[in-house]
Amino acid sequence: MHKLIFSMQLRATEDLIYGNLQLIYPDRAIDYIATSGCANWQQPEDVWARGRGPIPAGEYQVSNEPYWLETRGVEGLFYHITPDPVGSGDRVRGELGLHFDANVPGSSGCIVLRNESGWKRLCSRLASIPQKFIPLSVEYA
């Protein structure tokens, strides 16, 4: 069984923080540099900040059937992350996905890759996985 793990160290900084997206195969793992959230919005309390903070920690699934989005910042393949929406009390985040970081560095809560060749390799590898949904764990230090 394949799975994905996104990990990043949240902290107060004006710089964009990058973490690691790991694609795990039964016999090996491949790492990609990735981020979630916008610069200056990557502290632990920012995970519920809609449109700015990183994806909340937890267990998700990534659809292995991407679709094309023209939305600014995506402008390409979008792998939907579920459950959608995700919430805690009265705090809710939705429309989260995995995609290429096509515009200003960072995201509105999605997990994004900035390196285009890495993104293309990830898409190719995801296309070869027969699972319809790939488990995703989001972890913060």
Secondary structure, DSSP 8 states (H G I E B T S, - for coil): --EEEEEE-----SS---EEEEEE-SS-EEEEEEEES-TT--SGGGGG-TTTS---SEEEEEESS-EEE-STTT-EEEEEEESSSEEETTEEE---EEEE--SSSS-SSSEEE--HHHHHHHHHHHHT---SEEEEEEEE-
